[in-house]
Amino acid sequence: MRRDEVSYAVAVRDDGLRKVTRLTWRVGAVGIVCSALIAVAFGHNVQHTAPHPAAPGTILIPAQPPAPAQGAGQVTSGAS
Amino acid sequence: MTAVTIAKDTFGVFGTTAVLLVSAPRVLKPARAILDDELAAIDLACSRFRADSELSALNAAAGAAVEVSELFAEILEAALRAARLTGGDVDPTCGRALVGLGYDRDFAQVQAAGDMQPRLTGSLSGVPGWRSVQLDRTRRRVRLERGAQLDLGATAKAWAADRCADAVAAQLDCGVLVSLGGDMAVAGPPPAQSWRVRVTDDHAAGPEAAGQTVTISSGGLATSSTTVRAWMVGGRHVHHIINPATGEPARSCWRTVSVAAGSCVDANTASTAAIIRGAAALPWLHDVGLPARLVREDGTIETTTGWPRDQGPTEAA
């Protein structure tokens, strides 16, 4: 292969790589913008449907069960 | 060794008695101020007996959607969660059933009225049910099916105890117990000996009343009973715990059920459901792992795993 043919092939290859790189960056940038738009558009739904910290699916048991004690109470638990 | 001093304040609210205990006397006054603000806001949102409450406006809306405050939405959400977790046994749409039984004003006035005539005739055949309540949490809009009437009584009181306890502990950095009509929540670091509670039928009973003393250090403790908020209507004895399946006061083998849970509202949910479920409540409470004390009509006591052994005599029937 002649020297000028090699140079031409290298130039064409580099040009192709630059185009692929630019395209990759553009696709990535468009993806980021679209993700941000989707997050803004539907973010409130995520907040609405996520489990509320105080609203789990079961009745919560106490971290410590009641312990036995003697004598009078400081307060009374009864119906009102 | 320094003795721990617990400060106490007792006052009336929601037609019942509130008790505030704090682990440091210096914070009693600001803690009471926090409770006053919180309870006033909750009363304005949820009272069935105030014409200016959000709940009254919603009950009068005749099926139309109503915009509500964030506070009301949170309390209603808690009530709907209680209904969901109990398969509808604890239902917020019992308002009309209670009005039909004459409970349409402050309970002191109901008692003072003596034997009343029923407001509604014929059977309600159950209450409309919690699924007749549509809560749009994002837009804070609520719609009740026409004919449905909310009563958030028990859930709102327990929810208020949780909210007040959390607010006091967070703002004043202390240990606190808030009891509203005997349903209580604790928050912050408890005193060294924990909070000592006398568990009995009536929250207004004295500290030596028949029952059992236990200590709690986290979450909440609630007691439901058919013996206390009871009155006469049409010559019969009725109480405020409505069985949603019948629209009538629950007929239970238990006269009183006390439950400890991760929060006061969860404890109240379980104790109320236990009264309505009757005999089936005992295996249910065992299964869900909730420490509970159940008193039969004859005074005999059952407890579930986690509830301390009762060392006292059998309670009087």
Interface residues (C-beta under 8 A of the other chain):
Chain A: H44 H48 H52 A54 A55 G57 T58 I59 L60 I61 P62 A63 Q64 P65 P66 A67 P68 A69 Q70 G71 A72 G73 Q74 V75 T76 S77 G78 A79 S80
Chain B: I6 K8 T16 T17 V19 L21 E77 A78 R81 L85 R137 T138 L177 S179 L180 G181 G182 D183 M184 S194 W195 R196 V197 R198 V199 T200 D201 D202 H203 A204 A205 G206 P207 E208 A209 G211 T213 V214 T215 I216 S217 S218 G219 G220 L221 A222 T223 S224 S225 T227 V228 R229 T256 S258 A260 A261 G262 S263 D266 T269 A270 V288 G289 L290 P291 G306 W307 P308 R309 Q311
